[in-house]
Structures are given as C-alpha cells and as structure tokens.
C-alpha cells in the first residue's frame, strides 16, 4: 500500500466521534485538562484608574457623572455631581439596591440617612443597584484611592451570583451523579460561602488601616414565601410523588392541630428532598416546638432555593452571614448586624415592619440601620460628638412613603407573594397619602392596555415622579413589561373602592375592550403572573415552547359577551413519560380530556357560553399527577452542566407550543 497522509481521514473520523452528546462531553473534559485549574475563590485585586469612582469622573477636584456611562446612571445615586470638600472627612457607603433605599430612592438612601446623623463629614453615596461582588470591590478600591477615611459596606444579597469555573462545574456534575440536585446545590452554597470569605479578606487588604463598618443584611423571614416554581427540585426514583403526598398530609395535620403527626411527615419530606425544598422547612417552622426552632427552620427555607439551577429573589445565605461576623472580628471591622437590630419584632421573625419585600427595607428598617452605622462610625473615626439621632427623620414624607409601598406591592406581586401582602402595602400606601390613588389608577390603565407602556399617557404621568421612574424604567422590559397582573389589579380595585374611588366598572370595560376576541393564552399578559413565569425566563437553553412548571397551567381569557369558543392547544408530555390523560377546564369546569404523550399533538375543545362570564375567565390545563419525568431530568443534568449549559433543576409537567381561544363565528345562512 503506498504511503498517504492520514490527517484528513483521522480529522474527519474524530469530528464524527465528537459530534454526538458523548463526544461533546469528552471534548469538554479534554479542554479542561488543557487549561490551568481556576477557582472562583481566586479573586483579582482591583486596580483603580484614579479617574473617579462608579459612574463619576474626577474633574477639577469634583466628581461629575460620566456621560459615556449614561445607561448605568439609574443604578447609582441620582447625583450629577458629588462634591469633595477640602478638609472634610470622607465616608464611602457601598452596597446594593437595599443600600440604595429601593422604592424610596432617590429621596432616601442609607447614605443619606447616615449623613443626616453626622456633622462635619462628607458621606459619599456609592451604592449600586444590582451590584455584584466584583463591582463592590472595585468601587471600594476607587473610593479608597479618592482618600476615603472610612468605608461602610452593606452587601451580600447579590453574592450568590457565582458562575462556577469549568473545574467547579465538573465537581458539581459529580455530585449531581451521586446525590442529585440537593447534593450539588448544597456544595454550591459552600462555594458561595468560600467566595464571600475570600472577598472579605480582599476587602481587609484593600482597606489597610482605613476603618470599615460592615453591615450584615437580614432577610424577610416572617413574610416572604418563595413562589411555587421553587417548591422542590427534581428528585429521582419516584421520590417526588411521595414527597407531594407527604406535603398534603402534613398540611392537613397542621390544619387539624396534630403537630406530632406534622413533625413526622415533615421529617419524611426532608429526608426525601435532602433539605433542598423551602416548603419542608416552612412546614417545619409551623410545627416547631419553640420560637428559636421556628427561626432556624425559616433561615433554612430561605437558603434552600440558592443554587445555580434556579432563579430566585436576592438574599444572603446564613453561612455567609456567619462568615461576615467572623471576618469582621478577624479584620477589626466595626459590625452592624441587622439580625440583632431587628430582633424581638414581628413575632419570632423579622417581617413587614422592617422589610418591603425579600430584602429591601422599610423606612423604619433604613432608619434603624443608619443610626447603628452612624454610631459605629462615631467610634471608628473617634468623632468628638455622638451622632445626632434627631437629625434623622423619624418617618418618611407622606408622599414618599405612599409611593414606596405602592411600588412594593407591584414588586411583591411579580414575585408571587399572596394577596394579604399586596393588600398590606396598598393599604399602607393609601393611609400615608390618599393622592397615591392616582398612581393606582394609572397602573390599572397602562398595564391593562395592549400598547407598550411608554405609549400610554397614564404611564407618562406616573414617570414624572423620580422614584417611580427609577423603578418602572422605560428601557427595562423585565420591570416594565406586561404581565398577567389580574390578582394585583383586583386588590388595587378593592383598595380604591373601599376609599370611595369608583374605578372597577371603568377598569372592567377597559379590560374587555383591550383583550376580548381571539386570544393567545401563552402571552405573558395572559399567563405570566411573575417574572419567573415569563416564557423567556428560567434556567436552561431557550426553547420555542412553554415548559409547564406546575401540575396546573393557568391562563386568563377575557370575553365580552359569552359566546361559543374553541380552545386549541398543541402540547406534549416530557420525554420518557408514558401517555396519560390531560384535561382542560374553564372556570373550574372540565371541557375535555385527551390522551397525551411525548409526541406533539394538537386538540380542539369547545366551550359553551354558559361556562363563561363577561370579563376575566380562567382557563386551565391539568397535567398528570406525578408524571413529570424527573428521573430523566436528573439523569441528563450532569453531562449538560459539565458541557457549560445552564441546567434547570425543577420538574416540568408538560410542554405547550400553542394555546389559543377563538370565538365561533356562526355560518352564514
């Protein structure tokens, strides 16, 4: 045989070998072996440019906002200039949206209230909404380069956003193979804690001899409930069905007052889910033998959802809080611990007295924290006079308080909080300033209309207020998009009507005028009540269909006068799930059932007028109980994670490609 160059043949055969799923995994592992081992804990020391701090550039001895970074301005203090007065001590306040005074910003912030308590110093408000850990350290370095005499650091809620390195993904994949999502999520929380410890060591190195006041954030343990999509990650070998059954039994036992039976069932749930479900821990809190035991369970519920496999509201892990306390002692930082500050209120756990949602503070929470920070700064800087507590407002201005609670109601609704929480904030808003009813009516108008909010005069009116404008931003589709706000709007209407504002009939007429007719039941404005329920939300590769995260998928159908309708749906069950009956209901009445399997099929269901009512109607798909394909989800996750994909961990009960309602037009005679 004559000699030939085998390169082309070998390359071609290797390409075919590596083109399949196993080949992709092999290639990922080969690439991992060919690069240095990287760890998330290996943080880079930031080098300040000396040109300024945050979005402000140093010009003629003053900090002026950089017009080249205009898109970032809304995340920072709304200050065109930050004066640097010669001879004045400078205190830099760093942090996240909670530090910004989210919902109160720009009227009130932690830095502003600290400045009200201190004389003869310049308090620089350098907190940034959505601030990452790396951004926080960079801002600290820039502030120190400007000659800051003290740092105040109030952060931790965004520190869970760790992107594992390739080797860390490999390690998490091994844990997924051995112990499923609970084991991998627990290891990820350990990684977050280690990264936080490294960051605090780096902060000590950056600060040198400059005093640091470290504020440990607390969480709304008393009121916050994570939305149902986060109830429990996928569990292997049929555990999910028994977990759900034990949950139902535990809730019945609690309703009947049988705490002993509830504790036994909760222990079984925790054994099944490996402590990875917030539901198990919240039930444990309800049947706890003491307030301390209940508080421990609520902290575990808060931590349980933190993983790289799901999207959840910001929060500080209990282990990170402990690291912050320990590192403060080691580094000589002055500690302000919100858990201690807020202790003894809101029954056994801090709740709505101090929190507007999950971590953002009420004015009472901001004020309490600011006074403690000012006291710590007085000690750290050896100020000749104690902080002036009388300089800090006892309460927020009425219009600011009202708008903050209104915005909090909107935000809570979009995280799936119950109606009593929404009602609390809307009532507080109207109690503070009755004129906030105008904002209620504006919201009912622009969120109900099909047109984008920026095209609505009602939205334009609301954006005249700077606090509203900072939250409901025109360019932010997540905060300013159309959602199925029907529950929130009903609570708003109840609140308005109770104050003598006749808004219901006008709103219902607008709803019918805008939304009756042919309806896409998969549109966000019909189906998505929360950020997590949007079709483009969630973890994992984007797909052209809806992944149903609940055993029941509900949408809203608006009709004018009841008339015959046809519901058309294109659906399937997840792979490896056997064919099973799936039913469709309208306003609680079943209108049809079909056998559905893993192949796409389309079905039509006729709805008679007697099942409908003018205005809002609920249409529901009821998926098979327990038929969620969790074994397949768990089995396929390690390889996808190792190949660099974002892997979802929560069960999917069905897929919907199309779902619509069309009025039946009578045939011409």
C-alpha positions in Angstrom: 0.0 0.0 0.0 1.5 3.4 -1.0 2.1 5.8 1.9 -0.6 8.5 2.3 -1.2 11.5 4.6 -3.8 10.2 7.1 -4.5 13.7 8.6 -7.7 14.3 6.7 -9.2 10.9 7.4 -8.3 11.0 11.1 -9.7 14.5 11.5 -12.9 13.5 9.7 -13.5 10.4 11.9 -12.6 12.3 15.1 -15.2 15.0 14.1 -17.9 12.4 13.7 -16.9 10.9 17.1 -17.0 14.2 18.9 -20.2 15.5 17.2 -22.6 13.4 19.4 -23.5 14.1 23.1 -20.8 11.8 24.4 -18.3 13.5 22.1 -19.2 16.9 23.4 -18.7 15.8 26.9 -15.3 14.2 26.0 -14.2 17.4 24.3 -15.3 19.5 27.4 -13.1 17.3 29.6 -10.1 17.4 27.2 -10.4 21.2 27.2 -10.5 21.2 31.0 -7.3 19.2 31.2 -5.6 21.6 28.8 -6.0 24.7 31.0 -4.9 25.7 34.5 -7.3 24.9 37.3 -9.3 28.0 38.1 -11.3 28.6 41.3 -14.0 31.2 42.0 -12.3 32.0 45.3 -9.2 33.3 43.4 -10.3 36.9 43.3 -8.4 39.6 41.4 -7.3 42.6 43.3 -8.9 45.6 41.6 -6.7 48.4 40.4 -8.4 51.8 40.5 -7.8 54.0 37.5 -7.6 57.2 39.6 -10.1 58.8 37.2 -13.1 58.7 39.5 -15.4 56.2 41.2 -18.5 54.4 39.9 -20.1 56.5 37.2 -18.5 59.7 38.3 -15.3 61.1 36.8 -12.9 63.2 38.8 -12.9 66.7 37.2 -11.3 69.8 38.7 -11.4 68.2 42.2 -15.1 67.2 41.9 -16.9 64.0 40.9 -19.1 64.6 37.8 -21.3 62.0 36.2 -19.7 60.4 33.1 -22.0 61.0 30.1 -20.4 58.0 28.4 -22.0 55.8 31.1 -25.4 57.3 30.9 -27.1 53.8 30.7 -25.8 53.0 34.1 -26.9 56.2 35.9 -30.2 54.7 37.1 -28.3 52.1 39.2 -26.4 54.7 41.2 -27.3 57.8 43.3 -29.2 60.4 41.2 -26.4 63.0 41.7 -24.9 64.9 38.7 -22.0 65.8 41.0 -20.5 64.6 44.3 -18.6 67.5 45.9 -15.3 66.7 47.6 -14.8 69.4 50.2 -11.2 70.0 51.2 -10.6 69.4 54.9 -13.7 67.2 55.4 -13.5 63.5 56.2 -15.0 61.3 53.6 -17.1 58.2 54.3 -17.9 56.0 51.3 -21.2 54.0 51.6 -21.1 50.9 49.3 -23.8 48.3 48.7 -26.6 47.1 46.6 -30.3 48.0 46.0 -31.2 47.6 49.7 -28.5 50.3 50.4 -29.9 52.5 47.7 -33.2 52.5 49.6 -35.0 50.7 46.8 -38.6 52.1 46.3 -37.6 55.2 48.3 -34.6 56.1 46.1 -33.7 58.9 45.3 -35.5 60.6 48.2 -34.0 58.3 50.9 -31.0 56.0 51.0 -28.8 54.5 53.7 -26.0 57.0 52.9 -28.4 60.0 53.0 -29.7 59.0 56.4 -26.2 58.3 57.8 -25.2 61.8 56.5 -28.2 63.3 58.4 -26.8 61.9 61.6 -23.2 63.1 61.2 -21.8 66.6 61.0 -18.5 67.7 59.5 -18.1 64.8 57.2 -18.9 64.0 53.6 -20.9 60.9 53.1 -20.4 59.6 49.5 -23.4 57.5 48.3 -21.6 54.9 46.2 -24.2 52.1 46.4 -25.3 50.5 43.2 -28.5 48.6 42.4 -27.6 45.1 41.1 -24.1 45.5 42.4 -22.0 42.3 42.0 -19.3 41.3 44.4 -16.6 42.2 41.9 -18.2 45.6 41.3 -18.3 46.2 45.1 -14.6 45.5 45.5 -13.8 47.8 42.5 -15.8 50.6 44.0 -14.1 50.1 47.4 -10.7 50.4 45.7 -11.8 53.5 43.8 -13.2 55.1 46.9 -10.0 54.4 48.9 -7.9 55.9 46.0 -10.0 59.1 46.5 -8.9 59.3 50.1 -12.0 57.8 51.8 -11.5 57.9 55.6 -13.9 55.1 56.2 -15.9 52.5 54.3 -19.5 51.4 55.0 -20.2 48.1 53.3 -23.8 46.9 53.3 -24.0 44.0 50.8 -24.4 40.2 50.5 -27.8 39.8 48.8 -26.2 39.5 45.4 -23.2 37.3 46.4 -25.0 34.1 45.4 -24.4 35.0 41.7 -21.3 32.9 41.5 -20.5 31.5 38.0 -18.7 28.2 38.7 -15.4 27.7 36.8 -15.1 24.7 34.5 -13.4 22.6 37.2 -16.1 23.6 39.7 -18.8 22.6 37.1 -17.1 19.2 36.8 -17.1 18.8 40.6 -20.8 19.8 40.8 -21.6 17.3 38.0 -20.0 14.5 40.0 -22.2 15.5 43.0 -25.3 15.5 40.7 -24.5 11.9 39.6 -24.1 10.8 43.2 -26.7 12.7 45.1 -28.9 14.6 42.6 -29.7 18.3 42.8 -29.8 18.5 46.6 -26.2 17.4 46.9 -25.0 19.7 44.1 -26.9 22.7 45.5 -25.5 22.2 49.0 -22.0 22.2 47.5 -22.7 25.3 45.5 -23.8 27.1 48.7 -20.5 26.1 50.3 -18.7 27.6 47.3 -20.6 30.9 47.7 -19.6 31.0 51.3 -15.9 30.4 50.4 -16.0 33.2 47.8 -17.6 35.6 50.3 -14.8 34.7 52.8 -12.1 35.4 50.1 -13.8 38.7 49.2 -13.8 39.9 52.8 -10.1 39.0 53.1 -9.5 41.1 50.0 -11.6 44.0 51.4 -9.4 43.9 54.5 -6.3 44.0 52.3 -7.7 46.9 50.3 -8.7 48.9 53.3 -5.4 48.7 55.1 -5.8 50.9 58.2 -9.0 52.6 56.9 -11.9 51.8 59.2 -14.6 49.6 57.8 -18.2 49.3 59.0 -19.6 46.0 57.8 -23.4 45.7 57.8 -24.7 42.1 57.8 -28.0 42.0 55.8 -31.1 40.3 57.2 -33.9 38.7 55.2 -37.7 39.0 55.5 -38.1 35.6 57.3 -41.5 36.5 58.6 -43.4 37.2 55.4 -41.5 36.0 52.4 -42.7 32.9 50.6 -40.8 31.7 47.5 -43.1 31.1 44.5 -44.4 27.6 43.7 -41.9 27.1 40.8 -39.2 26.7 43.5 -41.1 24.3 45.7 -38.8 21.3 45.2 -36.1 20.3 42.7 -36.5 17.1 40.7 -36.0 14.0 42.9 -35.0 10.6 41.4 -36.6 7.2 41.6 -40.2 8.2 42.3 -39.5 10.3 45.4 -41.4 13.3 44.1 -44.8 11.6 44.2 -44.3 10.5 47.8 -42.9 14.0 48.7 -46.0 15.6 47.3 -48.3 13.2 49.2 -46.4 13.8 52.5 -46.8 17.5 51.9 -50.5 17.2 51.5 -50.8 15.1 54.6 -48.6 17.4 56.7 -50.7 20.4 55.7 -53.9 18.5 56.7 -52.3 17.6 60.1 -51.4 21.3 60.7 -54.9 22.4 59.9 -56.3 19.9 62.4 -53.7 20.8 65.0 -51.9 17.5 65.1 -48.4 18.8 65.5 -46.8 15.4 66.3 -48.1 13.9 63.0 -47.0 17.0 61.1 -43.4 16.8 62.5 -43.2 13.1 61.5 -44.3 13.9 57.9 -42.0 17.0 57.6 -39.1 14.8 58.7 -40.0 12.4 55.9 -40.2 15.2 53.4 -36.8 16.5 54.4 -35.3 13.0 54.1 -36.8 12.8 50.6 -35.7 16.2 49.4 -32.3 16.4 51.2 -33.2 19.7 52.7 -33.5 21.3 49.3 -37.1 22.4 49.5 -38.2 25.7 51.2 -41.6 24.1 51.6 -40.3 21.4 54.0 -38.6 24.0 56.1 -41.5 26.4 56.2 -43.8 23.5 57.4 -41.1 22.6 60.0 -41.4 26.2 61.3 -45.2 25.9 61.6 -44.9 22.8 63.8 -41.7 23.9 65.7 -41.5 23.3 69.4 -40.1 26.8 70.1 -39.6 30.2 68.5 -35.9 29.6 68.2 -36.5 26.3 66.4 -39.0 28.0 64.1 -36.5 30.8 63.3 -33.8 28.2 62.4 -36.3 26.5 60.1 -37.2 29.8 58.4 -33.5 30.5 57.8 -33.1 27.1 56.2 -36.1 27.8 54.0 -34.5 31.0 52.8 -31.2 29.2 52.0 -32.8 26.1 50.4 -33.5 27.7 47.0 -30.0 29.1 46.4 -28.4 27.1 43.7 -27.1 27.6 40.1 -30.1 25.7 38.8 -32.9 28.1 39.6 -33.8 31.8 39.6 -34.8 33.3 43.0 -35.0 36.6 44.7 -31.8 38.0 46.2 -30.8 37.0 49.7 -27.8 36.5 52.0 -27.0 32.9 53.0 -27.0 32.2 56.7 -23.5 30.7 56.2 -22.4 34.0 54.5 -23.8 36.0 57.4 -21.8 33.9 59.8 -18.6 34.4 57.7 -19.3 38.2 57.7 -19.5 38.2 61.5 -16.4 36.1 61.9 -14.3 38.0 59.3 -15.3 41.3 60.9 -13.8 40.1 64.2 -10.6 38.9 62.5 -10.2 42.1 60.4 -11.2 44.6 63.1 -14.2 45.8 61.1 -17.0 47.5 63.1 -20.0 45.3 62.8 -23.7 46.3 62.4 -25.8 43.1 62.4 -29.4 43.6 61.1 -30.4 40.3 62.6 -29.6 41.7 66.1 -31.0 45.1 65.2 -34.4 43.7 64.1 -34.7 41.1 66.8 -37.8 40.9 69.0 -40.2 42.4 66.5 -42.7 40.9 64.0 -43.4 37.9 66.3 -40.5 35.4 66.1 -39.0 36.5 62.8 -38.3 39.9 61.2 -41.0 40.7 58.7 -43.0 43.6 57.3 -42.1 46.1 60.0 -38.5 46.2 58.5 -39.0 44.8 55.0 -40.9 45.9 51.9 -40.2 42.6 50.1 -37.4 40.0 50.5 -34.5 42.2 51.4 -35.4 45.9 50.7 -36.0 47.9 53.8 -39.0 49.9 55.0 -38.2 53.4 56.2 -38.0 52.0 59.8 -35.5 49.4 58.6 -33.4 52.0 56.8 -33.5 54.4 59.8 -32.6 51.7 62.3 -29.7 50.6 60.2 -28.5 54.1 59.5 -28.4 55.1 63.2 -26.4 52.0 64.1 -24.0 52.7 61.2 -23.6 56.3 62.4 -22.9 55.1 65.9 -20.2 52.7 64.6 -18.7 55.5 62.5 -18.6 57.8 65.5 -16.5 55.1 67.3 -14.4 54.2 64.3 -13.4 57.8 63.4 -13.4 59.0 67.1 -15.8 61.8 66.3 -15.9 64.4 69.0 -19.7 64.4 69.2 -22.1 61.5 69.2 -24.2 61.1 66.1 -27.3 63.4 66.1 -30.3 61.0 66.0 -32.6 64.0 66.0 -31.2 64.9 62.5 -32.5 61.7 61.0 -36.3 61.9 60.1 -38.5 59.7 62.3 -40.7 58.9 59.3 -40.6 59.4 55.6 -42.5 62.2 53.9 -46.1 61.0 53.3 -45.9 61.0 49.5 -42.6 59.1 49.5 -43.9 56.5 52.0 -47.1 56.1 49.9 -45.2 55.6 46.6 -42.7 53.2 48.2 -45.5 50.9 49.5 -47.3 51.1 46.1 -44.1 50.0 44.3 -43.5 47.3 46.9 -47.0 45.9 46.2 -46.2 45.7 42.4 -42.8 44.1 43.1 -44.2 41.6 45.6 -46.9 40.6 43.1 -44.3 39.9 40.5 -42.6 37.5 42.8 -45.8 35.6 43.5 -46.5 36.9 47.0 -50.0 36.3 48.5 -52.8 38.8 48.4 -52.6 39.7 52.1 -49.1 41.0 51.5 -50.3 43.1 48.5 -53.2 44.3 50.4 -51.0 45.4 53.3 -48.8 47.5 51.1 -51.6 49.1 49.2 -53.4 49.9 52.4 -50.3 51.4 53.9 -49.8 53.5 50.7 -53.4 55.0 50.9 -53.1 55.5 54.6 -49.9 57.5 54.1 -51.2 59.7 51.3 -54.6 59.3 49.6 -53.4 61.0 46.5 -51.4 57.9 45.6 -54.7 56.5 44.3 -53.8 58.4 41.1 -50.8 56.0 40.7 -53.1 53.0 41.3 -55.5 54.2 38.5 -52.6 54.9 36.2 -51.3 51.4 36.7 -54.7 49.9 36.1 -54.8 51.8 32.8 -51.3 51.3 31.3 -50.9 47.7 32.4 -54.3 46.7 31.0 -53.7 48.3 27.6 -52.2 46.3 24.8 -50.0 49.2 23.7 -46.5 49.4 25.3 -46.4 51.4 28.5 -44.4 54.2 27.0 -47.2 54.9 24.6 -49.7 55.5 27.4 -50.4 58.9 28.8 -51.1 57.2 32.2 -47.6 55.9 32.3 -46.2 59.2 31.2 -48.0 60.9 34.2 -46.6 58.4 36.6 -43.0 58.7 35.4 -43.0 62.4 36.4 -42.1 61.1 39.8 -38.4 60.3 40.1 -38.9 57.3 42.5 -41.4 55.8 40.1 -39.1 56.5 37.1 -36.2 54.7 38.9 -38.2 51.5 39.4 -40.5 51.3 36.4 -37.9 52.1 33.8 -38.9 52.5 30.1 -36.0 50.5 28.8 -36.2 47.6 31.3 -38.6 45.1 29.9 -38.4 42.9 33.0 -39.7 45.5 35.4 -41.8 47.4 32.9 -43.3 44.6 30.7 -46.9 43.4 30.6 -47.7 40.6 33.0 -50.9 38.8 33.9 -51.5 41.2 36.9 -55.1 40.3 37.4 -54.7 39.4 41.1 -52.8 42.6 41.8 -55.3 44.7 39.9 -58.2 43.1 41.8 -56.6 44.0 45.1 -56.0 47.6 43.8 -59.6 47.9 42.8 -60.7 46.6 46.2 -58.5 49.2 47.9 -59.8 52.1 45.7 -63.4 51.1 46.0 -63.0 51.0 49.8 -61.8 54.6 49.7 -64.8 55.7 47.7 -63.0 55.8 44.3 -65.3 54.1 41.7 -62.7 52.5 39.5 -64.0 49.0 39.0 -66.5 49.5 36.2 -64.1 51.7 34.2 -61.3 49.1 34.6 -63.5 46.2 33.6 -64.7 48.0 30.5 -61.1 48.7 29.5 -60.1 45.1 30.1 -62.9 43.8 27.8 -62.2 46.5 25.1 -58.4 45.7 25.0 -58.4 41.9 25.4 -61.6 40.3 24.2 -61.6 38.4 20.8 -59.0 35.9 19.6 -56.6 35.3 22.4 -53.1 33.9 22.7 -53.3 32.2 26.0 -49.5 31.8 26.1 -48.9 35.6 26.0 -47.2 36.9 29.1 -50.1 39.3 29.7 -52.5 36.3 29.9 -50.4 33.7 31.6 -47.3 35.0 33.4 -48.1 36.4 36.9 -44.5 36.5 38.0 -41.0 37.3 36.4 -40.3 33.5 36.6 -43.3 32.6 34.6 -42.4 34.6 31.5 -41.8 32.4 28.5 -38.2 33.8 28.1 -37.4 33.4 31.8 -35.9 30.4 33.7 -32.7 28.5 33.6 -31.6 26.3 30.6 -31.5 26.7 26.9 -34.2 28.8 25.3 -36.9 26.8 23.6 -39.9 27.7 21.3 -42.5 26.3 23.8 -43.6 26.8 27.3 -42.3 24.5 30.0 -45.1 24.0 32.5 -43.6 24.2 35.9 -46.8 23.4 37.8 -49.2 20.5 37.7 -51.8 23.1 36.6 -51.1 25.7 34.0 -53.5 28.6 34.3 -54.1 31.4 31.8 -56.7 34.2 31.6 -59.3 34.6 28.9 -61.2 37.8 28.5 -64.5 37.8 26.7 -67.1 40.5 26.0 -70.5 38.7 25.8 -70.3 35.0 26.4 -70.5 33.0 23.2 -69.3 29.6 21.9 -65.5 29.4 21.8 -62.9 26.9 20.5 -59.8 26.3 22.6 -56.9 24.9 20.5 -53.8 23.6 22.2 -50.6 22.0 20.9 -48.9 20.0 23.7 -46.9 17.0 24.8 -45.5 15.4 27.9 -41.8 15.4 28.7 -39.6 12.7 27.2 -39.9 9.2 28.8 -43.2 10.0 30.4 -45.9 7.5 29.5 -49.1 8.5 27.7 -51.6 9.9 30.2 -54.9 11.9 30.2 -54.6 15.7 30.3 -57.7 17.7 30.8 -58.7 21.3 30.1 -61.0 23.3 32.3 -62.7 26.7 32.1 -63.7 28.5 35.3 -63.3 25.2 37.2 -65.4 23.1 34.8 -63.7 20.4 32.7 -64.4 20.9 29.0 -62.4 18.0 27.6 -59.7 15.4 28.2 -57.2 13.9 25.8 -54.5 11.3 25.9 -51.2 13.0 25.6 -47.7 11.5 25.2 -44.1 12.7 24.4 -45.0 13.5 20.7 -46.5 16.8 19.8 -50.3 16.7 19.2 -53.0 19.3 18.7 -56.5 19.2 20.1 -59.6 21.5 20.0 -62.1 21.8 22.8 -65.5 23.6 22.5 -66.5 25.9 25.3 -70.2 26.6 25.7 -71.4 30.2 26.6 -72.9 29.0 30.0 -69.3 28.4 31.3 -68.2 31.9 30.5 -68.7 35.3 32.1 -68.1 38.8 30.8 -64.6 39.9 31.6 -61.9 37.7 33.2 -62.2 33.8 32.9 -59.7 31.2 34.0 -58.5 28.5 31.5 -56.5 25.6 33.0 -54.6 22.6 31.7 -54.4 19.9 34.3 -51.3 17.7 33.8 -50.9 14.1 35.1 -50.1 13.9 38.8 -46.5 12.7 39.4 -45.8 12.3 35.7 -43.1 14.9 35.4 -40.2 12.9 34.1 -37.9 13.9 37.0 -35.7 10.8 36.5 -34.8 11.9 33.0 -34.1 15.4 34.2 -31.8 14.2 37.0 -30.0 11.7 34.7 -29.3 14.2 31.9 -28.2 17.1 34.1 -24.5 16.2 35.0 -23.3 16.0 31.4 -25.1 19.2 30.3 -23.7 21.0 33.3 -20.2 19.8 32.6 -20.6 21.0 28.9 -21.3 24.5 30.1 -25.1 24.6 29.9 -27.3 26.2 32.4 -29.3 23.3 33.8 -32.8 23.7 35.3 -33.5 21.6 38.4 -37.2 21.8 38.9 -39.8 19.4 37.4 -41.5 20.1 34.1 -45.0 18.7 33.9 -45.7 19.4 30.2 -44.8 21.4 27.1 -47.1 23.8 25.3 -46.3 25.1 21.8 -49.6 26.8 21.1 -52.7 27.7 23.2 -55.4 29.9 21.8 -59.1 30.8 22.1 -61.2 31.7 19.1 -64.8 32.8 19.1 -67.0 30.5 16.9 -68.5 32.5 14.1 -72.0 31.2 13.0 -72.1 30.0 9.5 -73.9 32.3 7.0 -77.4 31.3 6.2 
